[in-house]
Amino acid sequence: MSEKNIWGLRKNVFFTGLTSFFTDTSTKMVYSVMPLFLLSMGSSKTTISLIEGIAESTASLLKAISGLWSDKIGKKKPFMIIGYGLTAIVTPIYAFVTMPIQVLYFRFVERIGKGLRAAPRDSLVSASASKKEMGKSFGFHKAMDNSGAIIGPLIAFMLLKYIPISYSNIFLLATIPAIIGVFTIIFFIKEPKIRQYTSKDSKPKVSIKDIPKDFYFFLVVIFVFALGNSTDTLLLIKTYETGIDKAYVPFIYMIFNSVSVVLAIPIGKLSDRIGREKLIIAGFLVYALVYFGFGSFNNIRIFILLFILYGLYSALVDTSQKAMVSDIVSKDLKGTGFGLYHAIIGITLLPASLIAGKLYDNVNAQAPFYFGSIMALSAAILMTVFTIYKKKKIA
C-alpha cells in the first residue's frame, strides 16, 4: 500500500482522482453540449435518450466482466489504461460526425472504455485505502471526478458564449485533458498489493458464487432506483426549453457538479462515522424531490435551485454506495463486486432512458420526472428494509 503523503491520501487514491479529474473535464465538455448538438441535427428526445441508454447499457456488461477478470489476474492498471485510452481516442472523432447514428456508434465505443475501467479503478481505490478511510477516499475521488465535471462545462460555456466556436471545435479541444488523464495512469499509478500468496497458500479461485447474499439485496435496491434515473440530458433539455441562451446550459450543469464537489469529501467522512445506509436513503429522498420539481415547474430560477439539490443527492448517494460495496464484498472479490454494481446501473440506463424519452415525447414534459420521483421513493423504502434486515442479521 502506498504511503500517505499527498493531501493525507494514499498516492494511488490521489492520482486515480487526478486521472478522473482530467478525463471528466474532457467528457463533460462533450456531454454538456451533446444534447444541443443532437438537437441541431433534428434528433427527438426519444432518440437522444436512446443514444445514451444504448451506449451505456450495451457496454455495461463489460463492467462486470472487467471486474471479475481484474480479480482473477490480480491487475487493475492495464484495464484503466485501455479504458481511459479509448475515451481519449474517440473524443476528437465527434468533431467529424454528421448524423445521430454516428454519435451512437462512437458513444458506444467510448462507453466500452468506461466499462473496462470503472470496476478495476474502484477496486484499486478500495485496495489502496485503509478501511477507516474508505468513505473519505471515495469522497475524494468523487470530488475530483466532479471537479472535472465543473471545469468541463465551464470551458464549454466560455467557448460558446465569448468566442464563440462550433461544437466540433469543442470536441477537438476536449481531447487534450483526456490524453493527460491517460499519462497520469501510466506514470503515477501503481498496482496495489492486495495479498501475497506462497506455494503452500495458493491463491483462491475467484468466483461470483462467493458474493454475499446481502450484496444481491443491495443490487436490487440499486436496480429499482436506476430504473427511474434516466440520462441527465433530459434535465438539460428541460432547462433549455425554459428559453435561456444555449450557452448557459453547460454553465447551469456546472452548478450541480460544483455542489457535489464541495460536499463529496465531508459526506464521505460522515459515512465513515454514521454508516452508509442513512445517507443513501437521504439521497434517494432528495432525488425524488428534485425530479418532482422538474416535473412540476418550468422556471429557470427554480431549476437552478433544483440543480443545487441534485448536487447534494449526487454527493450523498454516489460516495456512500461505492463505500458500501467495499464494506460488503471481500478483498479478493472487490473488482467483481464493483463490476456487478456498475453493470446494474449501466444496463438499467437503457430501459430507464427509453421509458423517460417515450414519456417526454408521447405523454408530456412532466411525466418522465414524476416517474423518476416515484422510483426514487420506492428505492428509499427498499433501502430502509435493507437496513433493518442487516441490523437484525447482526443482532
N, C-alpha and C positions, 0 to 999 in steps of 0.2 A: 504493500500500500504506500502511495506517495506521501512525502512529508507535508505537513500542514504549514505552508509558508507563503501562500498568496491570499491575502484578504481573509485569513483564518479558514481557508478551504484547502482541501487536497488539490494537488496540481491537476489531476485528471478531471476533477469536478470543475475547476476553474476554466481549463482550456476547452472542455466539452461545451461549457456555457458560452465561451467566446466563439466557438465554431457555430453554435446555434444563432448567436447574435448576427454574425456576418451573413449566414445563409438566410435567416429570416428577414434581414434588411433587403436582400435580393428578392425573395419570394413574395414579400408583402408589397414591394414596389410594383410587382407584376399583379398580384392579387387585388390590390386596391383599385386598379384601373381596368382589370379584365372584364367586369360586368359592363362597363361603359363601352369598352372595345367591342364586345359581343353585340351589345345593343346597336352600335353603329353599323354592324353588318346585318341588322334586321332579325336578330335572334329573339325568340319569345322567352318568357320567364321559365316555361317548362323546359325549353332547350338549354338554357343557361344552368338550370338546376340539374338536369340530366348529365351535362358535360362534367360538372363537378362530382356528381354522385357516381357515375360510371367510372371515372378516373380513380376516385378514392376506393371504391368498393372492389373493383376487379384486381387492383394491385394489393389489396389488404390481406389477401391470403398469404402473401409473401412475408407479412409481419409475423405471423405465427411460425412459418417455416424458417425464416431467418433467425428468430429467437431460439427455436429448438436446435437448429444447425449450429449456431454460435455456442450453445451449451455443449453440444457433442464434441466439437473440435477445440473448445476452450479458448476461442479467439473472438474478439469483438471489433478490433480496429479495421481489419480488411472490409467488413461489411459497411463500416462507416465511410471509408474512403470511396468505395464503389457507389454507395447510396448518395452521398453528398456530391460526388463527381458527376453523376447523371444529371442532377439539378443544374450544375454549372454548365454542362454541355447543352442541355435543352433550352435554357433561358434565352439565349440570343436568337434561337430559331423562331420564337414567337414573332419576331420583327418581320418575318417574311410570309406569314400566313395570310390568306385572303378569304377563307371560308370557315364557318364554325366547326365543321367536321375535322379540319386540320388542327384546330385548337384542342379538340378531344383527343386526337392521336398523340399530340405532344404532352398534353396534361397526363395522359395515361403513362407515358414513358417516365415523366418526371416523378409521378407517384410511385412507380416501381422503385425508384431510388429511395423514396421515403419508406416504402415497405421493407427494403433491405436494411435500412439504417436504424429505424426507430427503436425496435426492441433491443438489439445489441447495444445501442447508445445508452438507453435507460439502464440496462443491465450493467454496463461499465460504470455508470454513475453510482449505482447501488453497491457494486463490489468495491468501489474506491472510497466510499464513505463509511464512517462508523455508524452503528445502529442508532445511537443517541443524537446523531446529526442528520438523520435521513431526511426528515422534513425540511430542515434548513438547506441541505444540498439540493433537493429537488426544487425548493423555493428559489434558490439562486439560479438554477438552470431555467426555471420558468421566467424569472426576472430578465435574464439575458436574452432569452428567446423573444420575449415581448418588447425588450428594448429595441431589438432589430425591427420588430413589428411597429414601433413608433417611428424610427428613423426612415424606414422604407416608405410608408405613406407620406411622411413629411417631405421627403425628397420629391416624390411623385407630385404632391400638391404644389411645391415651389416651381417645379419644371412646367407644370400645366398652367399655373397662374401667372408667372412672371417672365417666362421666356417667349412664348410658350413653345413646346415641342410636341411632336407626334407621339402616339402610343408606341410606335415601332422603335423610336429612339430611346424611350424609357426602358423598353425591354433590353436593348443593347447595353445601356448603362448599368442595368441591374445585374449583368453578368460579372462585373468587377468584384463586388463583395462575395459572390458565390465562389469564385476562384480562391479568394483569400481564405474562406472557410475551409476549403479542401487542404490548402497548405498548412493551416493550423493543426489539422489532424495528423498529417504526415510528420511534421517536425516536433510537435509538442506533446502529443498524447501517447501514453504507453499502455501496454496490456496489463490489466490488474492481475495480481497474484491471488487467485481465488482459493486455491488449496494445492498443496504438494502431495503427490502420491508416490509411494515406493512400490517395488515389485511385489512385496508382501501385502501391501494395502492398495490393491488395484483400483483404478478409477471406476466408480459405479456407472452402470448403464443409465443414460438419461432417457426417461420415458414419460410421456404425457399422462400415463396412468397414475403417476406418483403425485400429481397435483392434488392438494387437499380439497375436500368437498365444499368447504366454506368458500373457496375461491370461485367455484361454479355458481354458487348462490349470488356472490358479488357480481359476477359477469351478467347474470340475469337482470340485476338492477341496472347495470350499465346499458344493457340492450334496450330496456324499456325507455330509459332517458334518451338514448341516442336516436330512437325512432322518431322523437319529436324535435331532435336537434339537427335541423337541416342546415345546408350551407349558409354561411354568413352573407353570401352575395345577395340573398333576398332582403336582408336588413339594409344593405347598401342601396339596393334598388328602391325600397320603400322610402328611404331617406331622400334619394334623388327625385322621387316623384312628389316631394313637397314643393318643388320648384326652385331649389337652390342651384347656384352655379356648379357645374360638374367638377370644377377644380377643388371644391370644398368637400367632396365625397371622401377622398382619401384622408383629408385633414380630420374629419369627424370620426372616421375609423381609427385614427391615431389616438383619439381621446380614450377609447375603450382600452387600447393597449397600454396607454400611459398609466391608467388607474391600476391595471393588472400588475405592471412593473413595480409600482410603489408598494403594493400590498403583498406581493408574492412571497418575499422572504419573511416578513413578520407573520404571515399566516402559516408559512411552513414551520416556523419555530413554534407557533401556537399549537399546531397539530402534534408536534413532538410532546407537548405538555398535557393537552387535554384530550387527545385522541382524534383520529381522522373522521370517524363517523359523524360526529356533531357538525363538523364543518361542511361535509359533503351534503348532509340534509339541508343545512342553511343555504348552501349554494344552489341546490335544486329549487328551493323556495324563491330565492332571488331571481333565478332564471324564469320561473313561472310568472312572476310579477312583471319582468321585463317584456316577455313575449305578449302578455295580456295588454301591456301598454302600447306595444307596436300595433296590436290589433285594434285597439280602441281609439287611437288618436292619429292625426296626420299633421302634426305641428313640429317644426324643426327644433323649437326650444325644448319641448318635452322629449324629443328623440335624443337630444344631447344629454339630458339627464338620464335617460334610459341606457345610453351607451356608457355612462359613468357606472351605473349599476351593473351593466353587463361585464365591465372590467372587474368588479367585485366578485361576481359569480365565477369568472374565469380563475381568479386567484384562489378562491375557496375550493373549487372542485378539482381543477387540473393537478395542482400540487398535492392535495390530500389523497386523490385517487391513486397516483403513482406511488406515493409513500405507503399506501395501504397494500398495494400489490407486493411491494418489497417486504412488508410485515408478514403477509400470509404465506408467501412462497419461499421455500428453502433456497440456500445459496446456489446449489447445483442446478436449480431449475428456474432461476430468475429470468434468463433470456426467454425461456418457454412461456413463463407467466406473463411477461411484458408483451410477448408476441401475441398471445391469445387476447390480452386486454386491448392492444392496438387493433387487432383484426376485427374484434366485435364492433368497435367504434367505426372503423372504416367500412366494413361490409354493410353495416346498418345505414350508412350515409346514402346509399343508392335508393332503398325504399323511402327513407326519410325525405330525400330531395325530390323524388318522384311525386310523393304524396303532397308535399308543400307546393311544388310547381303546378301540379294539376289543380289544387285548391285555389292558388293565386289566379290562374288563367280562367278557370271554369266556374268557380263559385264567386269569390270576391277577394279583395286585397287583405281582408281581416282574417279569413278562415285559416290560413296556414299558421298564423301566430297564435290563434286560440287553440289550435290542435297541439302546438308545441307546449303551450302553457299547461294543458291538461296532462300531457305525457310527463312533464316535469313534476307535477303534483303527484302523479301515480308513482314515479320513481322515489320521491321523498317518503311516501308511505312504505314502499318496499324496503327502503334503506333503514327505516325505523324498525321494521320487522327483523331485518338482518342484524341490527344492533342488539335487539332483545334476545334473539337466538344465540348470538355469540356470548352474551353475558350469562345466559342460562347454561350454556355448554361449559364455560369456565367454572361456574359455581358447582 
